[in-house]
Amino acid sequence: MSTLFSEAEKLAFELADASIEMPVDVSDDLFGRLQRHYTTEQLVELAAICALENFRSRFNRIFRVEPNGVYCPVPRPPAEVGA
């Protein structure tokens, strides 16, 4: 992952990825690593944001709600040579 993000930010991304799995699977290991960087209150907020975004995206798909122009997808980086 990019060096532009702190360890705490990388863990928040990892939590976001884990929260979209079916079923959701936030391992004890991931949760323990998160606890080293975030307070309980911050973890509750991160979890709430993940849950809200999952709800919003699933709800919007039912009604075929498209992005309103504010959303700008980030292009995937080119594949690494030899990967």
N, C-alpha and C positions, 0 to 999 in steps of 0.2 A: 504494500500500500504506500501511498505517497508520503514523503517526508514532510509535506506541508501540514500534516495533521499531528496533533499531540497524541500520546498514548491514550489519554482519556477520550479524545474524540474518536480514535480508532475503535475503542471499546463500545462507544455509543453506536457506531455504525454496525459493529458486530451484533449488538443487541437488536438493532432494527432488522438486520437480516434474519436473526433467529426468530423474531416475532412474526415473520410472514410465512414461516414453515407450517406445513400441515401434517401433524399437529404442531402447535408452537412448542419449541424445545429450547429453553434457556437452561443450559447445563449448570450444575453447581459450580463447576470451574469458572465459567463465564461470570456467573453472579458474584463469586468471590473476587474475581479480578475487578469487576465493576465497583465493588464495595471499597476497594483500595483507593479509588479516585473520586467517588461520589458519596454524599451523605444519603441517609435513608430518604429524606425529603426530595433530594435531587433524583434518586432512583425512581421514586413514585412519579415524579414529573416526566422523566424519560419514558417510563412504561406507559403513562397516560398518552403521551404524544404518539408513541408507536401504535397503541390501540386505536386512537382517534384517526390516524392516517390510514390504518388498515380498514376501519369502518368506512371512512369517507370514500376510499378508492373502490371498495366492494359495492357500496351503495350506488355510487355514480355509474358503475358498470351495468347495474340492473336497468337503469333508465337511459343508458347510452349518453351520459353527460360527458361532453368533450371538454378539454382544457379551454380556458377562456383567453388564451393568448399570454397569460402571465407565466404559464409553465413553459420552460425551455429545456427539452431533454439534453442531457450531457452526452456527447458522443463517446462511444467506447474507445479506449486507447487502441492503437494498432497492436496486433499480436506481436509478442516479442520474438525475435529471430531464434529459431531452434526450439521454441516452446511447443 
